[in-house]
Amino acid sequence: QVQPVESGGGLVQAGGSLRLSCAVSGSRFSIAAMGWYRQALGKQRELVAHITSGGSTNYADSVKGRFTISRDNARNTVYLQMNSLKPEDTAVYYCHVAYTSGGNSWGKGTLVTVSS
């Protein structure tokens, strides 16, 4: 499967905003769903937000009301708008793609650091 490419991570102060992007190009298969996961140092990877091809979304409780996931199906791109960031949001954020073929792929990750 084609590896998605993330961008948009960086350093931001608490209360600030960042927008992550993840693009998939060159895939032979249609995309069923896309999502963002994160892994903080010493912790397990966890789901942040998920969106289906039909636009249905779900969020981790910890980010509800602060993060918004959206998707451009024509460009095979998913976005994560992160507002009111907190130091506990600091993590490596990974893009995940699930294909209609049943396969899936992960991006390499982008680091988000929120300073207090």
BELHU-V980790 format. One record per helix or strand. SS is the DSSP state (alpha for helix, beta for strand). FROM is the first residue (numbers start at 1). LEN is the number of residues. If there is no record, write none. Layout:
ss=SS from=FROM len=LEN
ss=SS from=FROM len=LEN
This chain:
ss=beta from=5 len=3
ss=beta from=10 len=4
ss=beta from=18 len=6
ss=beta from=31 len=9
ss=beta from=46 len=7
ss=beta from=57 len=3
ss=beta from=67 len=6
ss=alpha from=73 len=3
ss=beta from=77 len=6
ss=alpha from=87 len=3
ss=beta from=91 len=9
ss=beta from=104 len=3
ss=beta from=110 len=6
